[in-house]
C-alpha cells in the first residue's frame, strides 16, 4: 500500500495484525499482557522527505513504490502533518516561478512540530549563489504570511540557512509541555503523538525507581528531560555533536538541573566505566560516582553491542526502547537470563507498515 493510498478505516485491522505478529515473535518469552499505544490514523508524521521531479515547466514531489520501485507523484501526503501538507501545496508553485530556485532541485525535506513551526530543506545538484538567495528570500517572504517557516539550502559542501536550521517543539507529556529544539538533518521521533505516549509509559514504568538513571543514546534529551522527575540525577550519553548541543539547549529551556549529557558512544561509556578510557570530554567528571540503579537504552536498529549488553545487566531495572523487534529479541535472549520482563508495550509509530516500536521494562531476578 502506497502512503498516499492509506485508508483510516483499515487501521484497527492492520494494528491487530501487527500486535499478533509481535506476540508470535516473542512467544518464547514470559511476556505479560502487551500494552498497545495507537497512532492517529492520519497526519501523524512530523517529518517527511521527497524527491523532486522536473517535467518541462512542471515540478512536483515524488516517491518510489517500495515493491515496484516505480516513481509516483505526490501532491498530498496523508501520513504527514497537516502543516507539512499545507506548506507542500504552497511551496511548489512558488519554486516554479523562480528558475534560480528550481534549477537542479533534487530533494525536499520537511520537519514540522505540534507547535506549528516548520523548517524546509532544499537539496540541490549544483552550487547555490546570490540569485538563489534572492529567489528564496522572496519565496520565504510569501510563505511567512501563513507559516512560521525557515528554509535551508543544501548542495555539495554548502549549507545556507534562512534564518535558522531548527524548530522548537512543545511536546505534551502528562500535564506538562516540554520544549525541544529539533535540528534539521538530525534524529527526531517521527510521530509526536506516539512519542508522548512512549515517554509517559517510561515515566509510569519507573515511577517507583530509586537513585539515578543512566540513559544511552539519548539524542536531544527526548527521554532524559521528562524522566528527570523520577530520579535524583540523570546521566546520559549521545555520540552526535549536533544532538548533544540541542540537548544542552533543551536542558536550559526546561529549567532542569539534574541532567548531565556526555558526548560519547555507548561503547566509549562502557570503557569509561571500566576505567579504560581517558578523554578530555570526561575532564572533571567521575562517571563511576553516579550510582545508577536504572538504565534506559534506545539503540539504533542494530540493537545493543555485546559489551553494552553485558554492562546493562549490572543495573537493577532496564527500560529498553526498540525500533527493531528482531534485534530486541536477540538482546532479550541475553537479558532474560538475569532480568525478568515486567512490562511490554507496542508503540505504533509507523501505522500501515510492518515496523513496530517496542518498549520493555525489566527488573533483576
C-alpha positions as a LaTeX table, in Angstrom:
\begin{tabular}{lrrr}
\hline
Residue & $x$ (\AA) & $y$ (\AA) & $z$ (\AA) \\
\hline
Unk1 & 0.00 & 0.00 & 0.00 \\
Unk2 & 1.38 & 3.38 & $-1.00$ \\
Unk3 & 1.41 & 6.03 & 1.77 \\
Unk4 & $-0.88$ & 8.23 & $-0.32$ \\
Unk5 & $-3.43$ & 5.40 & $-0.55$ \\
Unk6 & $-3.90$ & 4.71 & 3.17 \\
Unk7 & $-7.41$ & 4.05 & 4.44 \\
Unk8 & $-8.06$ & 5.05 & 8.08 \\
Unk9 & $-10.95$ & 2.60 & 8.37 \\
Unk10 & $-8.46$ & $-0.25$ & 7.90 \\
Unk11 & $-6.14$ & 0.94 & 10.65 \\
Unk12 & $-7.63$ & $-1.15$ & 13.52 \\
Unk13 & $-7.40$ & $-4.34$ & 11.45 \\
Unk14 & $-3.80$ & $-3.67$ & 10.42 \\
Unk15 & $-2.85$ & $-2.82$ & 14.00 \\
Unk16 & $-4.31$ & $-6.14$ & 15.20 \\
Unk17 & $-2.18$ & $-7.94$ & 12.62 \\
Unk18 & 0.91 & $-6.14$ & 13.89 \\
Unk19 & 0.08 & $-6.99$ & 17.51 \\
Unk20 & $-0.41$ & $-10.68$ & 16.65 \\
Unk21 & 2.86 & $-10.77$ & 14.70 \\
Unk22 & 4.70 & $-9.23$ & 17.62 \\
Unk23 & 3.18 & $-11.70$ & 20.08 \\
Unk24 & 4.34 & $-14.55$ & 17.84 \\
Unk25 & 7.86 & $-13.12$ & 17.69 \\
Unk26 & 8.15 & $-13.08$ & 21.49 \\
Unk27 & 6.13 & $-16.22$ & 22.19 \\
Unk28 & 9.16 & $-17.94$ & 23.74 \\
Unk29 & 9.40 & $-15.30$ & 26.46 \\
Unk30 & 7.25 & $-14.96$ & 29.54 \\
Unk31 & 5.80 & $-11.66$ & 28.33 \\
Unk32 & 2.97 & $-10.03$ & 30.30 \\
Unk33 & $-0.12$ & $-8.69$ & 28.56 \\
Unk34 & 1.03 & $-6.41$ & 25.76 \\
Unk35 & 0.24 & $-2.72$ & 26.18 \\
Unk36 & $-0.74$ & $-1.21$ & 22.83 \\
Unk37 & $-0.47$ & 2.51 & 22.09 \\
Unk38 & $-2.19$ & 3.60 & 18.92 \\
Unk39 & $-1.36$ & 6.37 & 16.49 \\
Unk40 & $-3.61$ & 8.95 & 14.94 \\
Unk41 & $-4.77$ & 7.32 & 11.67 \\
Unk42 & $-3.87$ & 10.40 & 9.59 \\
Unk43 & $-1.34$ & 13.26 & 9.72 \\
Unk44 & 0.83 & 11.59 & 12.33 \\
Unk45 & 4.31 & 12.13 & 10.83 \\
Unk46 & 6.15 & 15.28 & 11.84 \\
Unk47 & 8.77 & 14.85 & 9.14 \\
Unk48 & 8.78 & 13.76 & 5.52 \\
Unk49 & 11.16 & 13.79 & 2.58 \\
Unk50 & 10.50 & 13.68 & $-1.13$ \\
Unk51 & 12.45 & 13.57 & $-4.34$ \\
Unk52 & 11.62 & 16.28 & $-6.86$ \\
Unk53 & 10.65 & 15.56 & $-10.46$ \\
Unk54 & 11.18 & 18.01 & $-13.32$ \\
Unk55 & 8.97 & 17.58 & $-16.38$ \\
Unk56 & 9.28 & 20.60 & $-18.68$ \\
Unk57 & 7.68 & 23.51 & $-16.85$ \\
Unk58 & 6.10 & 21.11 & $-14.36$ \\
Unk59 & 7.62 & 20.43 & $-10.95$ \\
Unk60 & 6.29 & 18.11 & $-8.24$ \\
Unk61 & 7.13 & 15.84 & $-5.31$ \\
Unk62 & 7.62 & 12.16 & $-5.99$ \\
Unk63 & 8.13 & 8.97 & $-4.01$ \\
Unk64 & 9.02 & 5.45 & $-5.08$ \\
Unk65 & 6.88 & 2.35 & $-4.72$ \\
Unk66 & 8.71 & 0.01 & $-2.32$ \\
Unk67 & 7.81 & $-3.07$ & $-4.35$ \\
Unk68 & 7.98 & $-1.95$ & $-7.99$ \\
Unk69 & 10.49 & 0.89 & $-7.42$ \\
Unk70 & 8.42 & 3.00 & $-9.81$ \\
Unk71 & 8.04 & 6.69 & $-9.07$ \\
Unk72 & 4.66 & 8.25 & $-8.35$ \\
Unk73 & 3.56 & 11.83 & $-7.96$ \\
Unk74 & 2.70 & 13.16 & $-4.50$ \\
Unk75 & 0.65 & 16.34 & $-4.21$ \\
Unk76 & $-0.93$ & 15.38 & $-0.89$ \\
Unk77 & 0.65 & 13.10 & 1.72 \\
Unk78 & $-1.87$ & 11.85 & 4.34 \\
Unk79 & 0.72 & 10.41 & 6.78 \\
Unk80 & 2.42 & 13.81 & 7.15 \\
Unk81 & 1.23 & 16.55 & 9.46 \\
Unk82 & $-1.38$ & 18.95 & 8.16 \\
Unk83 & 1.27 & 21.66 & 8.36 \\
Unk84 & 3.59 & 19.77 & 6.01 \\
Unk85 & 0.75 & 19.24 & 3.54 \\
Unk86 & $-0.16$ & 22.92 & 3.62 \\
Unk87 & 3.43 & 24.02 & 3.00 \\
Unk88 & 3.88 & 21.43 & 0.23 \\
Unk89 & 0.89 & 22.88 & $-1.62$ \\
Unk90 & 2.19 & 26.45 & $-1.46$ \\
Unk91 & 5.91 & 25.86 & $-1.90$ \\
Unk92 & 5.90 & 24.10 & $-5.29$ \\
Unk93 & 4.06 & 26.89 & $-7.18$ \\
Unk94 & 6.45 & 29.44 & $-5.70$ \\
Unk95 & 9.53 & 27.43 & $-6.69$ \\
Unk96 & 8.20 & 27.15 & $-10.26$ \\
Unk97 & 8.19 & 30.95 & $-10.55$ \\
Unk98 & 11.96 & 31.24 & $-9.97$ \\
Unk99 & 14.46 & 29.46 & $-12.21$ \\
Unk100 & 17.19 & 30.04 & $-9.63$ \\
Unk101 & 15.08 & 28.26 & $-7.00$ \\
Unk102 & 14.00 & 25.25 & $-9.07$ \\
Unk103 & 17.07 & 24.55 & $-11.21$ \\
Unk104 & 18.61 & 21.18 & $-10.32$ \\
Unk105 & 16.49 & 20.91 & $-7.18$ \\
Unk106 & 16.78 & 17.26 & $-6.21$ \\
Unk107 & 15.01 & 16.72 & $-2.87$ \\
Unk108 & 12.81 & 18.50 & $-0.32$ \\
Unk109 & 12.77 & 17.56 & 3.38 \\
Unk110 & 10.17 & 18.83 & 5.85 \\
Unk111 & 10.42 & 18.93 & 9.65 \\
Unk112 & 7.30 & 20.17 & 11.46 \\
Unk113 & 6.09 & 20.40 & 15.05 \\
Unk114 & 2.94 & 20.36 & 17.14 \\
Unk115 & 3.81 & 23.98 & 17.92 \\
Unk116 & 3.24 & 24.87 & 14.23 \\
Unk117 & 6.86 & 25.59 & 13.36 \\
Unk118 & 8.41 & 24.08 & 10.24 \\
Unk119 & 11.82 & 24.04 & 8.59 \\
Unk120 & 12.22 & 23.02 & 4.94 \\
Unk121 & 15.49 & 21.77 & 3.45 \\
Unk122 & 16.02 & 22.08 & $-0.30$ \\
Unk123 & 18.76 & 19.82 & $-1.68$ \\
Unk124 & 20.43 & 20.69 & $-5.00$ \\
Unk125 & 22.78 & 19.12 & $-7.52$ \\
Unk126 & 24.51 & 22.46 & $-8.08$ \\
Unk127 & 26.19 & 25.18 & $-6.08$ \\
Unk128 & 23.88 & 27.86 & $-4.68$ \\
Unk129 & 24.59 & 31.51 & $-5.50$ \\
Unk130 & 23.28 & 35.04 & $-4.91$ \\
Unk131 & 20.45 & 34.52 & $-7.43$ \\
Unk132 & 19.26 & 31.51 & $-5.43$ \\
Unk133 & 19.42 & 33.53 & $-2.24$ \\
Unk134 & 17.36 & 36.39 & $-3.71$ \\
Unk135 & 14.76 & 33.94 & $-5.02$ \\
Unk136 & 14.48 & 32.12 & $-1.71$ \\
Unk137 & 14.12 & 35.34 & 0.27 \\
Unk138 & 11.21 & 36.30 & $-1.96$ \\
Unk139 & 9.63 & 32.86 & $-1.55$ \\
Unk140 & 10.15 & 32.94 & 2.21 \\
Unk141 & 8.50 & 36.36 & 2.49 \\
Unk142 & 5.39 & 34.95 & 0.82 \\
Unk143 & 5.33 & 31.75 & 2.89 \\
Unk144 & 5.75 & 33.64 & 6.15 \\
Unk145 & 2.41 & 35.31 & 5.58 \\
Unk146 & 0.86 & 31.98 & 6.57 \\
Unk147 & 3.57 & 29.91 & 8.31 \\
Unk148 & 6.28 & 30.00 & 10.97 \\
Unk149 & 8.84 & 28.70 & 8.50 \\
Unk150 & 12.57 & 28.64 & 7.85 \\
Unk151 & 14.38 & 27.37 & 4.77 \\
Unk152 & 17.76 & 25.71 & 4.30 \\
Unk153 & 19.57 & 25.29 & 1.01 \\
Unk154 & 21.95 & 22.36 & 0.70 \\
Unk155 & 24.44 & 21.46 & $-2.00$ \\
Unk156 & 27.78 & 19.69 & $-2.02$ \\
Unk157 & 29.86 & 21.20 & 0.81 \\
Unk158 & 27.32 & 24.00 & 1.12 \\
Unk159 & 24.59 & 24.89 & 3.60 \\
Unk160 & 22.71 & 28.21 & 3.56 \\
Unk161 & 20.30 & 28.92 & 6.42 \\
Unk162 & 17.30 & 31.26 & 6.19 \\
Unk163 & 17.07 & 32.07 & 9.08 \\
Unk164 & 17.59 & 29.11 & 11.41 \\
Unk165 & 18.11 & 25.37 & 10.97 \\
Unk166 & 15.86 & 24.12 & 13.76 \\
Unk167 & 12.31 & 24.13 & 15.05 \\
Unk168 & 11.16 & 24.41 & 18.64 \\
Unk169 & 8.68 & 21.74 & 19.65 \\
Unk170 & 6.31 & 21.92 & 22.61 \\
Unk171 & 5.59 & 18.29 & 23.44 \\
Unk172 & 2.77 & 17.40 & 25.85 \\
Unk173 & 3.75 & 14.78 & 28.44 \\
Unk174 & 1.08 & 14.05 & 31.04 \\
Unk175 & 0.13 & 17.53 & 32.27 \\
Unk176 & 3.34 & 19.28 & 31.23 \\
Unk177 & 4.76 & 20.64 & 27.99 \\
Unk178 & 8.46 & 20.08 & 27.29 \\
Unk179 & 10.39 & 22.37 & 24.99 \\
Unk180 & 12.63 & 20.58 & 22.49 \\
Unk181 & 14.95 & 22.18 & 19.99 \\
Unk182 & 14.94 & 19.88 & 16.96 \\
Unk183 & 17.75 & 20.49 & 14.49 \\
Unk184 & 17.37 & 19.84 & 10.78 \\
Unk185 & 19.08 & 16.69 & 9.49 \\
Unk186 & 19.39 & 15.12 & 12.96 \\
Unk187 & 17.28 & 12.39 & 14.52 \\
Unk188 & 13.87 & 13.23 & 15.96 \\
Unk189 & 10.96 & 10.93 & 16.80 \\
Unk190 & 8.74 & 10.99 & 13.68 \\
Unk191 & 5.35 & 10.53 & 15.34 \\
Unk192 & 4.88 & 13.20 & 18.00 \\
Unk193 & 1.62 & 11.83 & 19.38 \\
Unk194 & 3.05 & 8.35 & 19.90 \\
Unk195 & 6.30 & 9.84 & 21.20 \\
Unk196 & 4.34 & 11.49 & 24.02 \\
Unk197 & 2.80 & 8.11 & 24.85 \\
Unk198 & 6.24 & 6.43 & 24.88 \\
Unk199 & 7.59 & 8.96 & 27.36 \\
Unk200 & 4.51 & 8.69 & 29.56 \\
Unk201 & 4.84 & 4.88 & 29.55 \\
Unk202 & 8.52 & 5.10 & 30.55 \\
Unk203 & 7.63 & 7.53 & 33.33 \\
Unk204 & 4.92 & 5.20 & 34.61 \\
Unk205 & 7.19 & 2.14 & 34.45 \\
Unk206 & 9.88 & 3.89 & 36.53 \\
Unk207 & 7.68 & 5.85 & 38.95 \\
Unk208 & 8.89 & 3.77 & 41.92 \\
Unk209 & 12.54 & 3.59 & 40.84 \\
Unk210 & 15.26 & 4.72 & 43.24 \\
Unk211 & 18.53 & 6.57 & 42.82 \\
Unk212 & 19.91 & 7.76 & 39.48 \\
Unk213 & 19.20 & 6.97 & 35.83 \\
Unk214 & 21.71 & 6.20 & 33.10 \\
Unk215 & 20.48 & 6.74 & 29.54 \\
Unk216 & 22.39 & 5.59 & 26.47 \\
Unk217 & 21.65 & 7.00 & 23.01 \\
Unk218 & 19.82 & 10.00 & 24.50 \\
Unk219 & 19.62 & 12.13 & 21.33 \\
Unk220 & 18.32 & 15.62 & 22.07 \\
Unk221 & 17.06 & 14.58 & 25.52 \\
Unk222 & 13.69 & 13.24 & 24.41 \\
Unk223 & 13.51 & 10.81 & 27.36 \\
Unk224 & 16.20 & 12.31 & 29.59 \\
Unk225 & 14.42 & 15.55 & 30.39 \\
Unk226 & 10.95 & 14.22 & 31.30 \\
Unk227 & 12.49 & 11.22 & 33.12 \\
Unk228 & 14.48 & 13.55 & 35.38 \\
Unk229 & 11.39 & 13.97 & 37.58 \\
Unk230 & 11.59 & 10.29 & 38.60 \\
Unk231 & 15.28 & 10.29 & 39.56 \\
Unk232 & 17.75 & 12.12 & 41.73 \\
Unk233 & 20.06 & 12.53 & 38.75 \\
Unk234 & 20.17 & 11.56 & 35.07 \\
Unk235 & 23.48 & 10.75 & 33.37 \\
Unk236 & 23.04 & 10.47 & 29.60 \\
Unk237 & 25.28 & 9.77 & 26.62 \\
Unk238 & 24.98 & 10.63 & 22.92 \\
Unk239 & 27.56 & 10.47 & 20.12 \\
Unk240 & 26.08 & 13.12 & 17.79 \\
Unk241 & 27.60 & 16.55 & 18.36 \\
Unk242 & 24.50 & 18.29 & 16.94 \\
Unk243 & 22.14 & 16.30 & 19.17 \\
Unk244 & 24.25 & 16.96 & 22.28 \\
Unk245 & 24.21 & 20.71 & 21.55 \\
Unk246 & 20.41 & 20.59 & 21.17 \\
Unk247 & 20.11 & 18.58 & 24.39 \\
Unk248 & 22.09 & 21.22 & 26.29 \\
Unk249 & 19.76 & 23.92 & 24.95 \\
Unk250 & 16.75 & 21.82 & 25.92 \\
Unk251 & 18.02 & 21.35 & 29.46 \\
Unk252 & 18.24 & 25.12 & 29.83 \\
Unk253 & 14.89 & 25.80 & 28.12 \\
Unk254 & 13.09 & 23.44 & 30.51 \\
Unk255 & 14.93 & 24.69 & 33.63 \\
Unk256 & 16.14 & 21.21 & 34.54 \\
Unk257 & 19.18 & 21.00 & 36.82 \\
Unk258 & 19.66 & 17.27 & 37.39 \\
Unk259 & 20.64 & 16.05 & 33.88 \\
Unk260 & 24.21 & 15.69 & 32.59 \\
Unk261 & 24.83 & 14.87 & 28.90 \\
Unk262 & 28.14 & 13.31 & 27.84 \\
Unk263 & 29.17 & 13.26 & 24.18 \\
Unk264 & 30.33 & 9.70 & 23.72 \\
Unk265 & 29.14 & 6.42 & 22.28 \\
Unk266 & 27.78 & 3.61 & 24.39 \\
Unk267 & 30.97 & 1.64 & 23.66 \\
Unk268 & 33.09 & 4.52 & 24.95 \\
Unk269 & 30.95 & 4.78 & 28.07 \\
Unk270 & 31.45 & 1.09 & 28.78 \\
Unk271 & 35.22 & 1.64 & 28.59 \\
Unk272 & 34.96 & 4.74 & 30.81 \\
Unk273 & 33.02 & 2.79 & 33.45 \\
Unk274 & 35.75 & 0.14 & 33.36 \\
Unk275 & 38.43 & 2.82 & 33.80 \\
Unk276 & 39.90 & 2.02 & 30.37 \\
Unk277 & 39.09 & 5.32 & 28.63 \\
Unk278 & 40.80 & 8.66 & 29.18 \\
Unk279 & 39.29 & 11.58 & 27.26 \\
Unk280 & 39.09 & 15.33 & 27.73 \\
Unk281 & 35.31 & 15.04 & 27.42 \\
Unk282 & 35.35 & 13.46 & 30.90 \\
Unk283 & 37.64 & 16.06 & 32.45 \\
Unk284 & 36.42 & 16.72 & 35.98 \\
Unk285 & 33.74 & 14.02 & 35.70 \\
Unk286 & 33.92 & 10.71 & 37.52 \\
Unk287 & 31.24 & 8.58 & 35.84 \\
Unk288 & 31.66 & 5.87 & 38.47 \\
Unk289 & 30.38 & 8.19 & 41.20 \\
Unk290 & 26.90 & 8.10 & 39.66 \\
Unk291 & 25.38 & 5.07 & 41.31 \\
Unk292 & 22.64 & 4.46 & 38.75 \\
Unk293 & 20.11 & 1.76 & 39.56 \\
Unk294 & 18.15 & 2.15 & 36.33 \\
Unk295 & 19.33 & 2.26 & 32.71 \\
Unk296 & 17.33 & 3.38 & 29.68 \\
Unk297 & 18.51 & 2.38 & 26.21 \\
Unk298 & 17.08 & 3.43 & 22.86 \\
Unk299 & 19.61 & 1.94 & 20.43 \\
Unk300 & 19.69 & 2.04 & 16.62 \\
Unk301 & 18.22 & $-0.83$ & 14.60 \\
Unk302 & 21.32 & $-2.97$ & 15.20 \\
Unk303 & 20.44 & $-3.17$ & 18.91 \\
Unk304 & 22.95 & $-3.29$ & 21.76 \\
Unk305 & 26.52 & $-4.44$ & 21.10 \\
Unk306 & 27.85 & $-7.27$ & 23.26 \\
Unk307 & 29.85 & $-5.04$ & 25.63 \\
Unk308 & 26.94 & $-2.68$ & 26.26 \\
Unk309 & 24.58 & $-5.61$ & 26.67 \\
Unk310 & 26.83 & $-7.06$ & 29.35 \\
Unk311 & 27.12 & $-3.69$ & 31.11 \\
Unk312 & 23.37 & $-3.01$ & 31.34 \\
Unk313 & 22.87 & $-6.37$ & 33.06 \\
Unk314 & 24.53 & $-4.84$ & 36.12 \\
Unk315 & 21.58 & $-2.47$ & 36.64 \\
Unk316 & 18.55 & $-3.30$ & 38.74 \\
Unk317 & 15.99 & $-2.02$ & 36.23 \\
Unk318 & 16.23 & $-1.72$ & 32.45 \\
Unk319 & 14.00 & 0.34 & 30.15 \\
Unk320 & 14.58 & $-0.82$ & 26.57 \\
Unk321 & 13.05 & 1.17 & 23.71 \\
Unk322 & 13.49 & $-0.68$ & 20.41 \\
Unk323 & 12.81 & 0.15 & 16.76 \\
Unk324 & 13.66 & $-3.40$ & 15.63 \\
Unk325 & 11.87 & $-6.41$ & 17.18 \\
Unk326 & 14.42 & $-8.85$ & 15.74 \\
Unk327 & 17.44 & $-7.29$ & 17.46 \\
Unk328 & 15.32 & $-6.71$ & 20.57 \\
Unk329 & 14.56 & $-10.42$ & 20.64 \\
Unk330 & 18.26 & $-11.27$ & 20.33 \\
Unk331 & 19.13 & $-8.88$ & 23.16 \\
Unk332 & 16.33 & $-10.23$ & 25.36 \\
Unk333 & 17.73 & $-13.74$ & 24.93 \\
Unk334 & 20.67 & $-12.46$ & 26.96 \\
Unk335 & 18.91 & $-10.04$ & 29.31 \\
Unk336 & 16.25 & $-12.61$ & 30.21 \\
Unk337 & 18.90 & $-14.69$ & 31.98 \\
Unk338 & 19.40 & $-12.00$ & 34.64 \\
Unk339 & 16.23 & $-9.90$ & 34.39 \\
Unk340 & 12.50 & $-10.56$ & 34.30 \\
Unk341 & 10.23 & $-8.83$ & 31.76 \\
Unk342 & 7.72 & $-6.85$ & 33.80 \\
Unk343 & 6.07 & $-4.81$ & 31.05 \\
Unk344 & 5.96 & $-4.99$ & 27.26 \\
Unk345 & 4.49 & $-2.30$ & 25.01 \\
Unk346 & 3.90 & $-1.67$ & 21.32 \\
Unk347 & 4.05 & 1.97 & 20.23 \\
Unk348 & 2.63 & 2.26 & 16.72 \\
Unk349 & 4.99 & 4.94 & 15.41 \\
Unk350 & 4.52 & 3.79 & 11.82 \\
Unk351 & 0.88 & 2.89 & 11.01 \\
Unk352 & 0.11 & 0.82 & 7.91 \\
Unk353 & 3.63 & $-0.68$ & 7.89 \\
Unk354 & 5.25 & $-3.75$ & 9.43 \\
Unk355 & 7.54 & $-1.56$ & 11.56 \\
Unk356 & 7.00 & $-1.89$ & 15.31 \\
Unk357 & 8.44 & 0.29 & 18.08 \\
Unk358 & 8.57 & $-1.63$ & 21.36 \\
Unk359 & 9.11 & $-0.80$ & 24.99 \\
Unk360 & 10.26 & $-3.35$ & 27.56 \\
Unk361 & 10.70 & $-2.85$ & 31.31 \\
Unk362 & 12.87 & $-5.45$ & 33.03 \\
Unk363 & 13.87 & $-5.94$ & 36.67 \\
Unk364 & 16.70 & $-8.06$ & 38.03 \\
Unk365 & 15.62 & $-11.56$ & 39.03 \\
\hline
\end{tabular}
